[in-house]
Amino acid sequence: MFIRPARADGSTARLAALDCLRAKIMIADADLNITYMNQAVTAMMAEAEEELKRELPRFSMATLIGSNIDVFHKTPDHQRRMLANLDKPHAATIAIGSRAFDLLVTPLMEAGRRTGFVVEWEDAHHRLLNLDYAAQIAAIGRAQAVIEFTVDGTILKANDNFLALMGYREEELRGQHHRIFVEEATARSADYASFWAGLASGKPITAQGRRIAKGGRVVWIEGSYNPILDHRGQVTKVVKFASDVTAQKELLARLKVYIDSIDTAVGRSNREADAARAAAGTATGDVQSVAGNAEALAASINAIAGNMETSRAATDAAFAQAEAVGTDTQALASAAQSMGGIVALIRDIASQINLLSLNATIEAARAGEAGKGFSVVASEVKNLAVQAARATEQITKEIDGLQARSASVAKAMAAIQGQVTTVREEVSRAAGAVTEQASVTQEMSASAQSAASAVSSVLSSVEEIATAVRDVSGAVGQTMEAAQALVR
C-alpha cells in the first residue's frame, strides 16, 4: 500500500520515520497524485471509509494510493486552482457528510520548483466540539457567576459576574478558601466537610445556599458545583456556576408571610362557611317546618271555610224557615182575631135563643094547659141558650188566650227572625273573612314553600362555597409548603 521510493538520499528512512508518527501524513506529487500515506492517516481513512463512500462515490481505500486527490472533492476545480498557486502552507477544514477534517497542505520545493505536497490530516470532530464547548462556557460565563476551586476548596479564579456579585476583586479571592463565603458555624460543620469530600470523589452537587459577600452582606446563590476530570478520571478542579437568587428568596419570604396570612383568613372563612352552612341547614329546617305548618293551617282554614259555607247555607235555610213560620204566625194571629167576631156572633145567637126562650115561656104561660108542651120546649131552649152562653164564655176565654199566645208567638218569631237575620249577616261576613284568610294562607304557604326552596338553594350554594373554601385552603396549604421549601 505504501510507496517507498528507494533513494540513496535517505528518503526511505524518513518515510519509515513518518510511519511511526501519530500525525496523519499524506504525500502527493506535483500532479496531485497520492504517493504516500502513513499508518495514522490510513487508519483514520479506513475507519471513515463507509461514510466517505456515501458522499464520494470514487473513494476506495484499496485504490487510494495512486489516486488523485480529486477523489476527496465533488467539484475539484476550486481545489486545483488554489493548489496551483500555493507557495506556503495552507490550512483548511473540509466537511464530508457528518465528518469534518482539518487539513494543512504544505508545498514541497526543490531548487525553486514544486515537486509535490505534504497534507497533514486531523479529525476535526474534537476540535469543533471543544470550540462548541468553549463557546457554551463563554456564554455561561457571560450569563452566570463562575468560580473555580481546587479539589480541597481553594479558589483558583472567578469571572467578573461572580466578583461583582460577591463584591471582591480577583486578587482578593485567589488562594482563599471557599469558607470565606459561609458563616463560621457552617465552615466547622460535618456537612461542610462532607460537601467537599463528595466533590473530591467526583460527585456533582446542585444546591441553594446562604453566602456571605464582602462586608458581611448576605447573598443567596443557586449553585451547581461540577468536578472536572482528567483523562485518567481523576478530579483536577471544581467549577461552580452560580445565579443570584437573593431577590427571589426575599420575595419568597414575603410570599410565605402573605400565604400565612391568607391561610389564616381562609381558615377563618372555612369556619365561617361551616357555621353558615349549619345556620342555613337550620333555617332550611325551620322554613320547611313553617311551610308544613302553613300548609296544615291552609288546609284547616279551608275546612273552616267549608264549614262556614255550610253554616251560611244552614243559616239561610233557618232564615227562610223563620220567615215562613213568621208568616204562619201572622196568619194564626189574624185567624184568632177573626174568631173574636165568630164568638160575638155566637153570643148574639145565644142571646136571641135566650130571648126566644123567654118569649116562648111567656107565650106558654098565656096558653095555659095548651101551652104546656110548648113550655117544655121553651124550657129546653132556654137551657140550650144557657149552655150556649156558657160555651161561648169558655170559647171566649180560650180565644182570648189563643190571641194572647199568638201575639206572643208572633212577637217572638219577629225577634227570632231579627236574630237569624243578624246571625246570617255575621256568618256571611265570617265566611267572607275566612275565604279571604284561606286565600292569604295559601299565598303564605306558597311563599313559605318558595322560601324553603330558596333556603335549600342557599344551603346548596353554601355547601359549594364551603367546598370551594376547603379547596382554596388546600391549595394555599400546598403553596405554603412549596414556598417553605423554596425558602429553605
C-alpha positions in Angstrom: 0.0 0.0 0.0 2.9 2.4 0.8 5.1 3.7 -1.9 8.6 4.0 -0.5 10.9 5.1 -3.4 14.4 3.6 -2.9 16.7 6.5 -3.0 20.2 6.8 -1.7 19.5 10.2 0.0 17.8 8.7 3.0 14.2 9.2 1.8 13.3 5.6 2.8 14.4 6.2 6.3 12.5 9.4 6.5 9.3 7.6 5.3 9.8 4.9 7.8 10.0 7.6 10.5 6.8 9.1 9.2 5.0 5.7 9.7 5.9 5.9 13.4 4.3 9.3 13.9 0.8 9.8 15.3 0.4 12.7 12.9 -1.7 11.7 9.9 0.6 12.4 6.9 -0.3 12.1 3.2 2.1 12.9 0.3 1.1 13.8 -3.3 3.2 14.6 -6.3 3.1 17.7 -8.4 0.1 16.4 -10.3 -1.8 15.8 -7.1 -1.5 12.0 -7.2 -1.2 10.4 -3.8 2.2 8.7 -3.4 2.3 8.0 0.3 0.1 7.6 3.4 1.5 6.8 6.8 -0.2 4.4 9.2 -2.0 7.0 11.2 -3.9 8.6 8.2 -4.5 5.1 6.7 -6.2 4.0 10.0 -8.3 7.2 10.1 -9.4 6.8 6.4 -10.2 3.1 6.9 -12.4 3.9 9.9 -14.3 6.6 7.9 -14.4 4.7 4.6 -18.1 3.6 4.7 -19.3 7.1 5.4 -16.9 8.7 2.9 -18.1 6.3 0.2 -21.7 7.6 0.6 -20.5 11.1 -0.1 -17.6 10.4 -2.5 -18.5 7.6 -4.9 -15.0 7.4 -6.3 -13.4 6.9 -2.9 -11.8 3.5 -2.2 -9.1 2.6 0.3 -7.9 -0.3 -2.0 -7.0 2.1 -4.8 -6.3 5.3 -2.8 -2.5 5.1 -3.3 -2.0 6.3 -6.9 -5.4 8.1 -7.0 -5.7 11.8 -7.4 -6.7 13.9 -4.5 -9.7 14.9 -6.6 -11.4 11.9 -5.1 -11.9 13.9 -1.9 -13.9 16.6 -3.7 -17.1 16.5 -5.6 -16.1 19.6 -7.6 -12.2 19.7 -7.5 -11.7 22.6 -9.8 -11.6 25.1 -7.0 -9.1 22.9 -5.1 -6.8 22.6 -8.1 -6.8 26.4 -8.8 -5.9 27.0 -5.2 -3.1 24.4 -5.1 -1.7 25.6 -8.5 -0.6 28.8 -6.9 0.3 27.6 -3.4 3.8 28.6 -2.3 3.3 28.3 1.5 1.4 26.2 4.0 -2.4 26.4 3.7 -4.8 25.3 6.4 -8.4 24.4 5.7 -11.3 22.4 7.1 -13.4 20.2 4.8 -16.7 18.5 5.6 -17.6 15.2 4.1 -21.1 14.1 5.2 -21.1 14.3 9.0 -17.3 14.2 9.1 -15.0 17.2 9.4 -11.3 17.2 8.7 -8.6 19.8 9.4 -6.0 19.9 6.6 -2.6 21.6 6.5 -1.2 21.5 2.9 2.5 22.3 2.5 4.2 22.5 -0.9 7.4 20.5 -1.4 10.1 22.6 -3.2 13.4 21.6 -4.7 15.6 24.1 -6.4 12.7 26.5 -6.6 10.5 24.0 -8.2 7.4 22.5 -6.6 7.7 18.7 -6.6 4.6 17.8 -4.6 2.6 18.4 -1.4 2.5 17.2 2.1 -1.0 17.0 3.6 -1.5 16.7 7.3 -4.9 15.3 8.2 -6.7 15.6 11.5 -10.2 14.6 12.6 -11.8 18.0 13.4 -14.6 16.5 15.5 -13.0 17.0 18.8 -11.6 20.4 17.9 -15.0 21.6 16.8 -16.6 20.0 19.7 -14.2 21.8 22.0 -14.9 25.1 20.2 -18.6 24.5 20.8 -18.0 23.7 24.4 -15.8 26.7 24.8 -18.5 28.9 23.2 -21.1 27.4 25.6 -18.8 28.0 28.6 -18.2 31.6 27.4 -22.0 32.1 27.1 -22.5 30.7 30.5 -19.7 32.9 31.8 -21.5 36.0 30.4 -24.8 35.0 31.9 -23.7 33.4 35.2 -21.3 33.8 38.0 -18.4 31.3 37.6 -15.7 30.4 40.1 -13.1 27.6 40.1 -11.7 25.8 43.1 -9.0 23.2 43.7 -10.2 19.8 45.0 -9.9 21.0 48.6 -11.9 24.2 48.0 -9.1 26.8 47.4 -10.1 29.5 45.0 -8.3 29.5 41.6 -10.1 32.2 39.7 -13.5 33.8 39.3 -15.2 35.7 36.5 -16.5 39.2 36.5 -20.1 38.2 37.3 -19.0 36.3 40.4 -16.7 39.1 41.6 -19.5 41.7 41.1 -21.9 39.5 43.0 -19.7 39.0 46.0 -18.1 42.4 45.9 -14.4 41.2 45.7 -11.5 41.8 43.3 -10.0 38.6 41.9 -6.7 39.1 43.6 -8.6 39.3 47.0 -10.1 35.8 46.3 -7.3 33.9 44.6 -5.7 31.5 47.1 -8.5 31.9 49.7 -10.7 29.0 50.7 -14.4 28.7 49.9 -15.2 29.0 53.6 -14.8 32.8 53.4 -18.3 32.8 51.8 -20.0 30.9 54.6 -20.7 31.5 58.2 -18.2 30.2 60.7 -20.6 27.6 62.2 -21.2 26.3 58.7 -17.5 26.1 57.9 -16.9 24.0 61.1 -19.8 21.6 60.4 -19.6 18.0 59.4 -21.9 18.7 56.5 -19.5 21.2 55.0 -16.6 18.7 55.2 -18.9 16.1 53.6 -19.8 18.5 50.9 -16.2 18.9 49.7 -15.4 15.2 50.2 -18.3 14.5 47.8 -16.9 16.9 45.2 -13.5 15.4 45.5 -15.0 12.0 44.8 -16.4 13.3 41.5 -20.0 13.8 42.6 -21.6 17.0 41.2 -23.7 18.9 43.6 -26.5 21.4 43.0 -27.7 23.4 46.0 -29.1 26.7 47.1 -27.2 28.4 49.9 -26.8 31.4 52.0 -23.5 33.1 51.3 -21.6 36.0 52.9 -20.3 38.6 50.5 -17.7 41.2 51.2 -18.6 43.4 54.2 -21.0 40.8 55.6 -23.7 41.3 53.0 -26.0 38.2 52.8 -26.4 36.7 49.3 -28.5 33.7 48.3 -26.9 31.7 45.5 -28.3 28.9 43.4 -25.1 27.0 42.6 -24.0 24.0 40.6 -20.6 22.5 41.6 -19.1 20.4 38.9 -15.9 18.3 39.4 -13.7 18.4 36.3 -12.0 15.1 35.5 -8.7 14.5 33.6 -8.0 11.7 31.1 -7.5 9.3 33.9 -10.8 10.1 35.6 -9.3 12.0 38.4 -10.8 15.2 39.7 -8.5 18.1 38.9 -10.7 21.0 40.0 -14.2 22.1 40.7 -16.1 24.7 38.7 -19.1 26.4 40.2 -21.8 28.0 38.1 -24.0 30.3 40.2 -27.0 32.6 39.9 -28.0 35.3 42.4 -31.4 34.4 43.8 -31.4 36.8 46.7 -34.3 38.8 45.3 -36.3 35.7 44.7 -35.5 34.4 48.2 -36.7 37.7 49.8 -39.8 37.6 47.6 -40.5 34.0 48.7 -40.0 35.0 52.3 -42.6 37.8 51.9 -44.8 35.4 49.9 -44.7 33.0 52.8 -45.8 35.7 55.2 -48.6 36.6 52.8 -49.6 33.0 52.4 -49.6 32.5 56.2 -52.0 35.5 56.4 -54.1 34.1 53.6 -54.1 30.7 55.2 -55.3 32.2 58.4 -58.0 34.1 56.6 -59.0 31.0 54.6 -59.2 29.0 57.8 -61.4 31.7 59.3 -63.5 31.7 56.1 -63.7 27.9 56.3 -65.1 28.1 59.8 -67.5 30.9 58.9 -68.6 28.8 55.8 -69.2 25.8 58.1 -71.2 28.0 60.5 -73.2 29.5 57.6 -73.8 26.0 56.3 -75.1 24.9 59.7 -77.2 28.0 60.0 -78.6 27.6 56.5 -79.4 23.9 57.4 -81.2 25.0 60.5 -83.0 27.8 58.6 -84.0 25.3 55.9 -85.5 23.0 58.5 -87.3 25.9 60.2 -88.7 27.3 56.9 -89.7 23.8 55.8 -91.4 23.4 59.2 -93.1 26.8 58.7 -94.1 25.7 55.2 -95.6 22.5 56.5 -97.4 24.3 59.3 -98.7 26.9 56.8 -100.0 24.1 54.6 -101.7 22.5 57.6 -103.1 25.9 58.6 -104.3 26.5 55.0 -106.0 23.1 55.0 -107.6 23.8 58.4 -108.8 27.2 57.2 -110.1 25.7 54.0 -112.0 23.2 56.1 -113.3 26.1 58.3 -114.3 28.0 55.2 -116.2 24.9 54.0 -117.9 24.6 57.4 -118.7 28.4 57.3 -120.2 27.9 53.9 -122.3 25.0 55.2 -123.3 27.2 58.3 -124.2 30.0 56.0 -126.4 27.7 53.9 -128.0 26.3 57.1 -128.5 29.9 58.4 -130.1 30.8 55.1 -132.4 27.8 55.4 -133.2 28.7 59.0 -133.9 32.3 57.9 -136.2 31.0 55.3 -137.9 28.7 57.8 -138.2 31.6 60.3 -139.8 33.8 57.6 -142.2 31.0 56.8 -143.1 30.5 60.5 -143.5 34.2 60.9 -145.9 34.3 58.0 -147.9 31.3 59.5 -147.8 33.0 63.0 -149.2 36.2 61.5 -151.9 34.2 59.8 -152.7 32.4 63.1 -153.0 35.8 64.8 -155.3 37.0 62.1 -157.4 33.8 62.4 -157.5 34.3 66.2 -158.7 37.8 65.7 -161.3 36.6 63.3 -162.5 34.1 65.9 -163.5 37.1 68.1 -166.2 38.0 65.5 -167.4 34.4 65.4 -167.7 34.5 69.3 -169.6 37.7 69.1 -171.9 36.1 66.5 -172.3 33.1 68.8 -173.2 35.4 71.7 -175.8 37.1 69.6 -177.3 33.8 68.6 -177.2 32.7 72.3 -178.9 36.0 73.3 -181.5 35.6 70.6 -182.1 32.0 71.7 -182.4 33.1 75.3 -184.8 35.9 74.2 -186.7 33.3 72.1 -186.9 31.0 75.1 -188.2 33.9 77.3 -190.9 34.7 74.7 -191.7 31.0 74.4 -192.2 30.8 78.1 -194.4 33.8 78.2 -196.5 32.5 75.3 -196.7 29.1 77.0 -197.9 30.7 80.2 -200.6 32.5 78.3 -201.7 29.4 76.6 -202.2 27.6 79.9 -202.7 23.9 79.5 -202.4 24.1 75.8 -199.1 25.6 76.0 -197.5 23.1 78.5 -195.7 21.2 75.7 -194.5 24.4 74.2 -193.4 25.4 77.7 -191.2 22.3 77.9 -189.7 23.2 74.5 -189.2 26.7 75.7 -187.5 25.4 78.8 -185.1 23.2 76.8 -184.4 26.1 74.5 -183.6 28.2 77.5 -181.4 25.5 78.9 -179.7 25.3 75.5 -179.3 29.1 75.5 -177.7 29.0 78.9 -175.3 26.2 77.8 -174.5 28.1 74.6 -173.8 31.2 76.7 -171.6 29.2 79.0 -169.8 27.6 76.0 -169.4 31.0 74.4 -167.8 32.3 77.6 -165.5 29.3 77.6 -164.7 29.8 73.9 -164.1 33.5 74.5 -161.7 32.7 77.2 -159.9 30.2 75.1 -159.8 32.5 72.1 -158.5 35.3 74.2 -155.8 33.1 75.5 -155.1 31.9 71.9 -154.9 35.5 70.7 -152.5 36.4 73.5 -150.3 33.4 72.8 -150.5 34.1 69.0 -149.4 37.6 69.6 -146.6 36.5 71.9 -145.5 33.8 69.3 -145.7 36.4 66.6 -143.6 38.8 68.7 -141.1 36.0 69.5 -140.9 34.9 65.9 -140.2 38.5 64.8 -137.4 38.6 67.4 -136.1 35.3 66.2 -136.3 36.5 62.6 -134.3 39.5 63.6 -131.7 37.4 65.4 -131.5 35.0 62.5 -131.0 37.9 60.1 -128.2 39.2 62.3 -126.6 35.7 62.5 -127.0 35.3 58.8 -125.2 38.6 58.2 -122.4 37.7 60.6 -122.0 34.2 59.1 -121.8 35.8 55.7 -119.2 38.3 56.9 -117.3 35.5 58.7 -117.4 33.3 55.7 -116.1 36.1 53.5 -113.3 36.7 56.0 -112.4 33.0 56.3 -112.4 32.8 52.5 -110.0 35.8 52.3 -107.9 34.3 55.1 -107.7 31.0 53.3 -106.5 32.8 50.2 -103.9 34.7 52.2 -102.9 31.5 53.9 -102.5 29.7 50.5 -100.3 32.6 49.4 -98.3 32.4 52.6 -97.9 28.6 52.2 -96.7 29.1 48.6 -94.3 31.8 49.8 -93.1 29.5 52.6 -92.5 26.7 50.0 -90.7 29.2 47.8 -88.6 30.4 50.8 -87.9 26.8 51.6 -86.7 26.2 48.1 -84.6 29.4 48.2 -83.1 28.4 51.5 -82.3 24.9 50.2 -80.7 26.6 47.2 -78.7 28.9 49.6 -77.7 25.8 51.6 -76.5 24.2 48.4 -74.6 27.3 47.5 -73.1 27.4 51.0 -72.1 23.8 50.6 -70.4 24.7 47.3 -68.8 27.7 48.9 -67.6 25.6 51.8 -66.2 23.1 49.3 -64.5 25.9 47.3 -63.1 27.4 50.5 -61.7 23.9 51.5 -60.2 23.6 48.0 -58.7 27.1 48.3 -57.4 26.2 51.8 -55.8 23.0 50.4 -54.2 24.9 47.5 -52.9 27.6 49.9 -51.5 24.9 52.1 -49.7 23.3 49.2 -48.5 26.7 48.0 -47.3 27.4 51.5 -45.4 24.1 51.6 -43.8 24.9 48.3 -42.9 28.4 49.5 -41.5 27.0 52.6 -39.4 24.5 50.6 -38.2 27.4 48.4 -37.4 29.5 51.4 -35.3 26.6 52.8 
